[in-house]
Amino acid sequence: MSEMIASSSQDPRSRWRRRAAALTGALVLVTVAGCSDDAPPEPTWAWPLTGDGAASAGGVDLDLAGTYALDPAGLALDGTSGFATTSTPGPVVTTESFTVAAWVSRTPDRLEGAAAVSQIGEVAGAFYLSCGDDSCDFTMKTADSSDPSTTFRAASEAPQVTDGAWHHAAGVYDADAGELRLFLDGALAATTPFDRPWQATGPLEIGSSLSDGVPVNFWPGAIAGVAVYDSALTDDEVATVATAEPPSAAPPPAAEPDPATYGDGVLTGTWEFEAPPGELHDWLAYNDTGSGADSIVLRVSIEDNRWWRRYVLDGEVWEEDGDPVGDVGTFTVDGDQLTMLGEDNEESVTYDWSLDGDELSLTVVEYCDLIPPANCVSDHSLVATPLLNLMEHTYTRVSDEAE
């Protein structure tokens, strides 16, 4: 029987931010026990996640927050708010060689970039062990920054992580070799040069990370057997770890997000607004889409806590190279305010919203550019005209299903 914990209003990140300011000196490492050629190496820190957040090595227990389920087979997370975190900064010395590993299972068709394990700073993570719908990666950064130029990634296709079974993912930072290595199910999957790490003074997190100072990359699925080693494991050692103690039961399904955070499902469906003849239609036809279409419909689809926006031009969804053109992201509802966060976590928009039957009215309250230094504006004269043109309308629900 799983233990379901509803969304928590207290975010454990607040504790480490107070402590991180006073953090000085090097982090103390626990010495790795010696291992024979026949036995897998012993982790410096480890969390089985099979029923609670207690550590099996290293003595650093985890706090859990958001929406999650504790199952004997592993920790199930909702992909929206659930995560686990060490209650103190660290423990990984991210400027020296280390290895991070976990058993993972991911729900398909969710937003990309879910982090299984990360150790964060004030703005971003120093490392991320992540998987999307069809790939996994081990990423490190040269600075506490979300600038893409600071990011180095060893990535590989990994469609199997969404097949409902456990898969072993591991990332190695080898300081001597100046290299990142990604392993999937015990086999070397990708490498990339890297030799400019920085020390993250925030906690180690399981199931989420940080970008632009905003909590992101929540894991939709299950995680178990997280282990960290204070050395760069060899290829053979990673293979041994991956086969030594696989989870004894199938992964639990992803935890269900708290419906109250996305309006208890009242917004689920497909909503459309047809641009009337005149200035808006011409702006969309010739400036934004460049299509010259006679009919332009703005479509917003909503399912669970996700949204995506599309253009329907003369009855057809606008595509480029076979992919629909538009935006995607997640959203939360707080009373009469609805906040939409973009997929890349670079901006958010808060609306006043009202629902009258199948008519959904949206009025922009605040627009925030989340790329540091973050900036929010509520004066309509300062909000980008395209944003107002695209979203500040009354939409009609044309389907109860998200299309």
Order of alpha helices (4+ residues) and beta strands (2+ residues): beta-alpha-beta-beta-beta-beta-beta-beta-beta-beta-beta-beta-beta-beta-beta-beta-beta-beta-beta-alpha-beta-alpha-beta-beta-beta-beta-beta-beta-beta-beta-beta-beta-alpha-beta
